[in-house]
Amino acid sequence: MKIIDLRSDTVTKPTPGMMQAIIHAEVGDDVYKEDPSVNALEKYVADLFGMEDALFFPTGSMANQAAIKLHTQPGEQLICDKWAHVYNYEGGGASFNSGVSCKLIDGHRGMITAKQVVDNINPPDFYHSPLTSLVCLENTTNKGGGACYDFAEILKIRAVCDTHKLGLHLDGARLMNAIVAKNEDPKNYGKVFDTISICLSKGLGTPLGTVLVGKSSIMKNAIRIRKVLGGGMRQVGFMAAAGLYALQNQLERLAEDHDQAKDLAQTLEEAVYVRLVEPTETNIVIFYLVDGISEEKFMADLEEKGVRISNMGHGKLRIVTHQDYTSEMHDKFVTIIRSYSS
């Protein structure tokens, strides 16, 4: 039985076209900055966002952690939502790598407002508290169910950062999903943020890789930080070629993932055993079972039928659609949802 794996969009395999790009990639030694495929990817992403500089990282977490290090000094503090990936899913890296603490904001579905940022900035002359130096946003939000920021609110947060001389970093693990869903221009993000991490291994379907883009004044030390974090790579152009192929050929199809996710959300809303389905904007569906139905049993029952989803704790179940989730799989899963009985 073929497994329908909807735990994450990181489970995808390279498409035939991507495999050809990998096989035929021109490579060199990236530590010496001599890998032409990496250099091409970095230039492409920098140009796409209208940013001055870019650097290829093996993982999104490493790129985010490098950005935090570039923006802060030990003993300082960053502001982020309580559900932020940089706080919850990067192994405590902010404190381990940069010696900074996180001021957690109780936002809405992983998104924070400019007013909340203002209210949580520590007075710079009050030396008893950590110096606030950075704001980290996440778009789309992971634990927030793929929610997309209103760009007008991002502009307000930028204004707050300018007033208080704070850095502004975007964890754009699924930023391309937000850009496709809201028909936005990547260059507008490049105008607002100091640094942005763009993950290639989630909705875009590459085996690995994230590109960190930013202002040259900040990015000048990025390669040094990447080295310190163990991210020096050699003939990694094979993976860079996969990333470039994805951006040039697999970007618009993200809308298909969004449509499938919305269809699943609608189907779950009609199920008597589902208590709540959070609003679905992109490729993530978050839902909760009614009281008395075991999440563990529900997931085990789905596993028996060949479907895997994620349990994020506190009753939060997650489905993530992706390029390897076919229309046939979708029809089968919809039937399973409609016919399920606890």
Protein Blocks (a to p, Z undefined) as FASTA:
>chain_A
ZZddfkbcklpccdfklmmmmmmpccddfklopafklmmmmmmmmmmnopabdcddfbfk
lmmmmmmmmmpcehiacdddfklmklmmnoommmmmnopacdddddeehiacfklmmmmp
ccfklmkbccdfbdcdddddfkloopacdfklmmmmmmmmmmnopacdddfkllmmmmmm
nopafklmmmmpmbdcddfklmnopabdcdddddfklmmmmmmmmmmnopaccklmlmmm
mmmmmmmmmmmmmmmmmmmmmmmmmmmmmpmkbmbdcddfblcccddddehiafklmmmm
mmmnopacddebjhiacddddfklcfklmmmmmmmmmmpcZZ
